Amino acid sequence: MRRKSTMKVARGRLEEERKRSEDKFEYQRVMLIMLPVIMVAVLIIGIYFGYLSYTDNYLDKQISQTRTSATEPQFTKAENDYLLRTVSSANTIDKSFVPKLSSYNGVQVSSLMLSDLKQMLLDAENDGIIIEVSEGYISFEEQKEKYDEAVKKYKKKHKCSTVKAEAAVKKTIPNAGECEQQTGLIVKFSTDTGKKFKKTEQFRWLMKNGVDYGFVLRYPDKENTGGLSYSASLFRYVGANNAFSMRAYNMNLDEYINYLNSQ
């Protein structure tokens, strides 16, 4: 009886050891499977963060190089501040403000952009692309007249209140003092093709090459601080250095200025 009991205990211990051995083997097997997975995951994470670090450094280096090669030194700090000035209902321009202007084919523009504007349109013409400038600087009085006339027409057509008419008109035509064309830094391009400007080869050429001359699409198809609707024909002169940086960061003018102010 005693021997049977001893044998039973021995068998129990053997079963325990066998189970322990099986559990250990199973653990080792799982670890052998999981270890390569963990190592691959760690490697992927390392590559990802390494890539982020590389792209950040590359972007900074690229922007630094473009700033060095761009024509920014021709502008004083005050002029560069002016190039980055925005105008909207939240950031109005005084009635008495009149920038230094020059004439291009009968259209007045800021003197700061004249040289680059001429060169850009000449180079476009050499590429077989004829781009016309239909609008430039607008005075306070001209903008007020334009805005008031648009509100009047909207009210008559839609038979609505002045408040409703103004809210609708302001999406495309700012009131006097809220219009960035009063800076002389915006030009409106056009063609004689009759097509919507966005569908033209002129627009494609400007989007590809305008940055080289300091011109960027002022109101792209994304939300703008001024609240104005998208316009494919309005381009803003900011200088080559700022334009290169905006493209590198994929920012519109409002986003770029906010970024600079946060530094």
MOMOPE-V577022 format. One record per pair of residues at least 12 apart in sequence whose C-alpha atoms are under 10 Angstrom apart, sorted by the first residue. I is the first residue (numbers start at 1). J is the second residue. D is the distance in Angstrom with one decimal. If there is no record, write none. Layout:
I_J_D ; I_J_D
This chain:
59_245_9.6 ; 59_248_7.2 ; 59_249_8.3 ; 60_245_9.7 ; 60_248_9.2 ; 60_249_9.8 ; 62_244_9.6 ; 62_245_9.1 ; 62_248_8.2 ; 63_241_8.7 ; 63_242_9.8 ; 63_244_7.3 ; 63_245_6.0 ; 63_246_9.6 ; 63_247_9.7 ; 63_248_7.0 ; 63_249_9.0 ; 64_241_9.6 ; 64_245_9.0 ; 65_241_10.0 ; 66_240_8.8 ; 66_241_6.7 ; 66_242_9.5 ; 66_243_9.9 ; 66_244_6.7 ; 66_245_7.8 ; 66_248_9.7 ; 67_240_8.4 ; 67_241_5.3 ; 67_242_8.1 ; 67_243_9.9 ; 67_244_7.8 ; 67_245_7.9 ; 68_241_8.4 ; 69_240_9.4 ; 69_241_8.3 ; 70_212_8.5 ; 70_213_9.3 ; 70_214_9.2 ; 70_239_8.6 ; 70_240_5.7 ; 70_241_5.2 ; 70_242_9.0 ; 70_243_9.6 ; 70_244_8.3 ; 71_212_9.8 ; 71_213_9.1 ; 71_214_9.0 ; 71_239_7.5 ; 71_240_6.1 ; 71_241_6.6 ; 71_242_9.9 ; 72_214_9.8 ; 72_239_6.8 ; 72_240_6.8 ; 72_241_5.6 ; 72_242_8.2 ; 73_241_9.3 ; 74_112_9.7 ; 74_239_9.7 ; 75_112_8.5 ; 75_239_8.7 ; 79_112_8.2 ; 80_112_9.8 ; 80_238_8.0 ; 80_239_8.0 ; 80_241_9.9 ; 80_242_9.0 ; 81_238_9.6 ; 82_99_9.8 ; 82_112_9.8 ; 82_183_8.6 ; 82_185_9.3 ; 82_238_8.8 ; 83_110_9.9 ; 83_112_8.6 ; 83_113_9.5 ; 83_183_9.0 ; 83_184_10.0 ; 83_185_7.4 ; 83_236_9.1 ; 83_237_7.1 ; 83_238_5.0 ; 83_239_7.1 ; 83_242_9.0 ; 84_185_9.6 ; 84_236_9.8 ; 84_237_8.9 ; 84_238_6.3 ; 84_239_9.1 ; 84_242_8.5 ; 84_253_7.8 ; 84_254_9.1 ; 84_256_9.2 ; 84_257_7.1 ; 85_180_8.7 ; 85_183_8.3 ; 85_185_9.4 ; 85_238_9.1 ; 85_253_9.5 ; 85_254_9.6 ; 85_257_8.7 ; 86_178_9.4 ; 86_179_9.1 ; 86_180_6.5 ; 86_181_9.9 ; 86_183_8.6 ; 86_185_9.8 ; 86_225_9.2 ; 86_226_8.6 ; 86_253_8.3 ; 86_254_7.7 ; 86_257_9.0 ; 87_174_9.7 ; 87_177_7.8 ; 87_178_5.6 ; 87_179_6.0 ; 87_180_4.8 ; 87_181_8.5 ; 87_182_8.5 ; 87_183_8.2 ; 87_225_9.4 ; 87_226_7.4 ; 88_174_7.7 ; 88_175_8.9 ; 88_176_9.8 ; 88_177_7.8 ; 88_178_4.4 ; 88_179_6.2 ; 88_180_7.0 ; 88_224_10.0 ; 88_225_7.7 ; 88_226_4.9 ; 88_227_8.1 ; 88_228_8.9 ; 89_170_9.4 ; 89_174_7.9 ; 89_175_8.0 ; 89_176_9.5 ; 89_177_7.8 ; 89_178_5.0 ; 89_179_8.3 ; 89_225_9.4 ; 89_226_6.7 ; 89_227_8.7 ; 90_178_8.0 ; 90_225_8.6 ; 90_226_7.5 ; 90_227_9.9 ; 91_177_8.8 ; 91_178_7.1 ; 91_179_9.7 ; 91_180_9.9 ; 91_225_9.8 ; 91_226_8.6 ; 92_175_9.7 ; 92_176_8.7 ; 92_177_5.2 ; 92_178_5.0 ; 92_179_7.9 ; 92_180_8.9 ; 93_140_9.0 ; 93_176_8.5 ; 93_177_4.8 ; 93_178_6.4 ; 93_179_7.9 ; 93_180_8.3 ; 93_182_7.8 ; 93_183_8.4 ; 94_140_8.5 ; 94_176_9.3 ; 94_177_6.1 ; 94_178_9.2 ; 94_182_9.6 ; 95_139_8.5 ; 95_140_5.8 ; 95_141_8.3 ; 95_176_8.1 ; 95_177_6.4 ; 95_182_9.3 ; 96_139_9.5 ; 96_140_8.2 ; 96_177_9.8 ; 97_139_8.9 ; 97_140_8.5 ; 97_177_9.4 ; 97_182_8.1 ; 97_183_8.3 ; 98_110_9.8 ; 98_137_9.4 ; 98_138_9.6 ; 98_139_7.6 ; 98_140_8.9 ; 98_182_7.5 ; 98_183_7.5 ; 98_184_8.6 ; 99_111_8.3 ; 99_112_9.8 ; 99_137_8.9 ; 99_139_9.9 ; 99_182_8.1 ; 99_183_6.2 ; 99_184_6.7 ; 99_185_9.3 ; 100_112_8.2 ; 100_183_9.2 ; 100_184_8.3 ; 101_113_9.5 ; 101_114_8.9 ; 101_137_8.2 ; 101_183_9.5 ; 101_184_7.2 ; 101_185_9.8 ; 102_114_6.9 ; 102_137_9.7 ; 102_184_9.4 ; 103_136_9.4 ; 103_137_9.8 ; 104_117_8.7 ; 104_118_8.0 ; 104_133_8.2 ; 104_136_9.1 ; 105_132_9.2 ; 105_133_8.0 ; 105_134_9.3 ; 106_133_9.3 ; 106_134_9.2 ; 106_135_9.5 ; 106_136_9.7 ; 107_133_7.3 ; 107_134_7.2 ; 107_135_6.3 ; 107_136_5.9 ; 107_137_7.6 ; 107_138_9.8 ; 107_187_9.1 ; 108_133_9.9 ; 108_135_8.0 ; 108_136_5.6 ; 108_137_5.4 ; 108_138_8.3 ; 108_184_7.4 ; 108_185_9.9 ; 108_187_9.3 ; 109_135_8.7 ; 109_136_5.3 ; 109_137_5.3 ; 109_138_9.1 ; 109_181_9.1 ; 109_182_9.6 ; 109_183_8.6 ; 109_184_4.8 ; 109_185_6.6 ; 109_186_7.7 ; 109_187_7.5 ; 110_136_8.4 ; 110_137_7.4 ; 110_181_9.9 ; 110_182_9.7 ; 110_183_7.3 ; 110_184_4.6 ; 110_185_5.7 ; 110_186_8.5 ; 110_187_9.7 ; 110_237_9.1 ; 111_184_8.4 ; 111_185_9.0 ; 112_184_9.2 ; 112_185_8.3 ; 112_237_8.7 ; 112_238_9.5 ; 112_239_8.7 ; 113_184_8.9 ; 113_185_7.3 ; 113_186_9.6 ; 113_213_9.0 ; 113_214_8.3 ; 113_215_9.1 ; 113_236_9.7 ; 113_237_6.5 ; 113_238_8.5 ; 113_239_7.8 ; 114_185_9.9 ; 114_237_9.9 ; 115_213_9.3 ; 116_210_9.8 ; 116_212_9.2 ; 116_213_5.5 ; 116_214_7.4 ; 116_215_8.8 ; 116_237_9.1 ; 116_239_8.7 ; 116_240_9.1 ; 117_133_9.7 ; 117_187_9.5 ; 117_210_9.4 ; 117_213_7.3 ; 117_214_8.7 ; 117_215_8.5 ; 117_237_8.7 ; 118_213_9.7 ; 119_213_7.9 ; 120_206_8.9 ; 120_209_8.4 ; 120_210_7.3 ; 120_211_9.9 ; 120_212_8.4 ; 120_213_6.2 ; 120_214_9.4 ; 120_215_9.2 ; 121_133_9.3 ; 121_206_9.5 ; 121_210_9.6 ; 121_213_9.8 ; 123_209_9.7 ; 124_202_8.4 ; 124_205_7.5 ; 124_206_8.5 ; 124_209_8.8 ; 124_210_9.7 ; 127_205_9.3 ; 128_201_9.9 ; 128_202_9.8 ; 129_191_9.8 ; 129_201_7.3 ; 129_202_6.2 ; 129_203_9.8 ; 129_205_7.8 ; 129_206_9.8 ; 130_190_9.3 ; 130_191_7.4 ; 130_192_9.2 ; 130_201_9.3 ; 130_202_7.1 ; 131_189_6.6 ; 131_190_6.4 ; 131_191_6.1 ; 131_192_9.1 ; 131_201_9.5 ; 131_202_6.2 ; 131_203_8.8 ; 131_205_9.5 ; 131_206_9.1 ; 132_187_9.9 ; 132_188_8.5 ; 132_189_5.5 ; 132_190_5.2 ; 132_191_5.9 ; 132_192_8.5 ; 132_202_9.3 ; 133_187_6.7 ; 133_188_5.9 ; 133_189_4.6 ; 133_190_6.2 ; 133_191_8.6 ; 133_233_9.7 ; 134_187_7.6 ; 134_188_5.7 ; 134_189_5.8 ; 134_190_6.2 ; 134_191_9.0 ; 134_233_9.7 ; 135_181_8.8 ; 135_184_9.8 ; 135_186_8.2 ; 135_187_5.6 ; 135_188_4.9 ; 135_189_7.3 ; 135_190_9.0 ; 135_233_10.0 ; 135_234_9.0 ; 136_181_6.6 ; 136_182_8.6 ; 136_183_9.2 ; 136_184_6.1 ; 136_185_7.5 ; 136_186_5.9 ; 136_187_4.6 ; 136_188_6.4 ; 136_189_9.2 ; 136_234_9.5 ; 136_235_10.0 ; 137_180_8.8 ; 137_181_5.2 ; 137_182_5.6 ; 137_183_6.7 ; 137_184_4.2 ; 137_185_7.3 ; 137_186_7.1 ; 137_187_7.6 ; 137_188_9.8 ; 138_176_9.5 ; 138_179_8.4 ; 138_180_8.8 ; 138_181_5.6 ; 138_182_5.1 ; 138_183_8.1 ; 138_184_7.2 ; 138_186_9.6 ; 139_176_8.3 ; 139_177_9.1 ; 139_179_9.3 ; 139_181_8.1 ; 139_182_5.7 ; 139_183_8.9 ; 139_184_9.1 ; 140_175_8.9 ; 140_176_5.3 ; 140_177_6.3 ; 140_178_9.2 ; 140_179_8.4 ; 140_181_9.5 ; 140_182_6.8 ; 141_176_7.1 ; 141_177_9.3 ; 142_176_8.0 ; 142_182_9.6 ; 143_173_8.6 ; 143_174_7.8 ; 143_175_6.7 ; 143_176_5.1 ; 143_177_8.1 ; 143_178_9.1 ; 143_179_7.5 ; 143_181_8.8 ; 143_182_8.3 ; 144_173_9.9 ; 144_174_8.8 ; 144_175_6.1 ; 144_176_4.7 ; 144_177_8.3 ; 144_178_9.8 ; 144_179_9.6 ; 145_175_9.1 ; 145_176_8.3 ; 146_173_8.0 ; 146_174_9.1 ; 146_175_8.4 ; 146_176_8.7 ; 147_166_8.7 ; 147_169_7.7 ; 147_170_8.2 ; 147_172_9.7 ; 147_173_6.2 ; 147_174_6.7 ; 147_175_5.6 ; 147_176_7.3 ; 148_166_8.9 ; 148_169_9.5 ; 148_173_9.8 ; 148_175_8.0 ; 148_176_9.3 ; 150_165_8.7 ; 150_166_8.7 ; 150_168_9.8 ; 150_169_6.7 ; 150_170_9.4 ; 150_172_9.9 ; 150_173_7.9 ; 151_163_9.3 ; 151_164_9.2 ; 151_165_5.6 ; 151_166_5.8 ; 151_167_9.1 ; 151_168_8.4 ; 151_169_6.2 ; 151_170_8.9 ; 151_173_9.4 ; 152_165_7.9 ; 152_166_9.1 ; 152_169_9.8 ; 153_165_8.8 ; 153_169_9.8 ; 154_166_8.5 ; 154_168_8.3 ; 154_169_7.6 ; 155_169_10.0 ; 169_228_9.8 ; 170_226_9.6 ; 170_227_8.3 ; 170_228_7.2 ; 170_229_9.1 ; 171_226_8.8 ; 171_227_6.4 ; 171_228_4.6 ; 171_229_5.5 ; 171_230_9.2 ; 172_227_8.9 ; 172_228_5.7 ; 172_229_5.9 ; 172_230_8.5 ; 172_231_8.6 ; 173_228_7.9 ; 173_229_9.3 ; 174_226_9.0 ; 174_227_9.5 ; 174_228_8.0 ; 178_226_8.6 ; 179_226_9.2 ; 180_218_9.8 ; 180_226_9.4 ; 180_236_9.2 ; 181_234_9.6 ; 181_236_9.2 ; 184_236_9.2 ; 184_237_9.1 ; 185_215_9.5 ; 185_235_8.5 ; 185_236_5.8 ; 185_237_5.4 ; 185_238_7.8 ; 186_215_9.1 ; 186_216_9.7 ; 186_217_9.6 ; 186_218_7.8 ; 186_234_6.6 ; 186_235_5.7 ; 186_236_4.5 ; 186_237_6.4 ; 186_238_9.5 ; 187_215_9.5 ; 187_218_9.5 ; 187_233_8.1 ; 187_234_5.8 ; 187_235_5.6 ; 187_236_6.5 ; 187_237_8.1 ; 188_231_9.5 ; 188_232_9.0 ; 188_233_5.3 ; 188_234_4.6 ; 188_235_6.4 ; 188_236_8.9 ; 189_202_8.7 ; 189_203_8.6 ; 189_206_9.7 ; 189_232_8.8 ; 189_233_5.2 ; 189_234_6.6 ; 189_235_7.6 ; 190_202_8.3 ; 190_203_9.0 ; 190_232_9.9 ; 190_233_6.8 ; 190_234_9.4 ; 191_203_9.6 ; 191_233_9.9 ; 196_232_8.6 ; 196_233_9.1 ; 197_231_9.1 ; 197_232_6.2 ; 197_233_6.1 ; 197_234_9.9 ; 198_231_8.6 ; 198_232_5.5 ; 198_233_7.4 ; 199_232_9.3 ; 202_233_9.7 ; 203_217_9.7 ; 203_232_7.4 ; 203_233_7.6 ; 206_233_9.8 ; 206_235_8.9 ; 207_232_9.8 ; 207_235_9.7 ; 210_235_8.9 ; 210_236_9.8 ; 210_237_9.3 ; 210_240_9.0 ; 210_243_8.6 ; 210_244_10.0 ; 211_237_9.1 ; 211_238_9.1 ; 211_239_8.4 ; 211_240_6.2 ; 211_241_8.8 ; 211_242_8.8 ; 211_243_5.3 ; 211_244_6.2 ; 211_245_9.5 ; 211_246_9.0 ; 211_247_7.8 ; 212_239_8.9 ; 212_240_5.9 ; 212_241_8.8 ; 212_243_7.7 ; 212_244_7.4 ; 213_237_8.4 ; 213_238_9.2 ; 213_239_7.0 ; 213_240_5.5 ; 213_241_9.3 ; 213_243_8.3 ; 213_244_9.5 ; 214_235_9.9 ; 214_236_8.3 ; 214_237_5.6 ; 214_238_5.5 ; 214_239_4.0 ; 214_240_3.7 ; 214_241_7.1 ; 214_242_7.3 ; 214_243_5.3 ; 214_244_7.8 ; 215_234_10.0 ; 215_235_6.2 ; 215_236_5.5 ; 215_237_4.5 ; 215_238_6.2 ; 215_239_6.9 ; 215_240_7.4 ; 215_242_9.3 ; 215_243_6.6 ; 215_244_9.6 ; 216_234_8.8 ; 216_235_5.5 ; 216_236_5.4 ; 216_237_6.5 ; 216_238_7.4 ; 216_239_9.2 ; 216_240_9.5 ; 216_242_9.5 ; 216_243_6.4 ; 216_244_9.4 ; 216_246_8.5 ; 216_247_8.8 ; 216_252_8.3 ; 216_253_8.3 ; 217_230_9.7 ; 217_231_8.3 ; 217_232_7.1 ; 217_233_7.9 ; 217_234_6.3 ; 217_235_4.5 ; 217_236_6.2 ; 217_237_8.9 ; 217_243_9.9 ; 217_252_8.0 ; 217_253_8.7 ; 218_230_8.8 ; 218_231_7.9 ; 218_232_8.4 ; 218_233_8.8 ; 218_234_5.9 ; 218_235_5.0 ; 218_236_5.1 ; 218_237_8.6 ; 218_238_9.8 ; 218_252_7.4 ; 218_253_7.0 ; 218_254_9.2 ; 219_231_5.6 ; 219_232_7.4 ; 219_233_9.0 ; 219_234_7.0 ; 219_235_7.9 ; 219_236_8.8 ; 219_252_7.9 ; 219_253_8.6 ; 219_254_9.6 ; 220_232_7.2 ; 220_233_10.0 ; 220_234_9.2 ; 220_235_9.5 ; 220_251_10.0 ; 220_252_7.3 ; 220_253_9.5 ; 221_252_9.8 ; 222_252_8.6 ; 223_252_9.4 ; 223_254_9.5 ; 223_255_9.9 ; 224_252_8.2 ; 224_253_8.7 ; 224_254_6.8 ; 224_255_8.6 ; 225_253_9.3 ; 225_254_6.3 ; 225_255_8.6 ; 226_254_8.7 ; 236_253_8.8 ; 238_253_8.7 ; 242_256_8.7 ; 242_257_9.8 ; 243_256_9.7
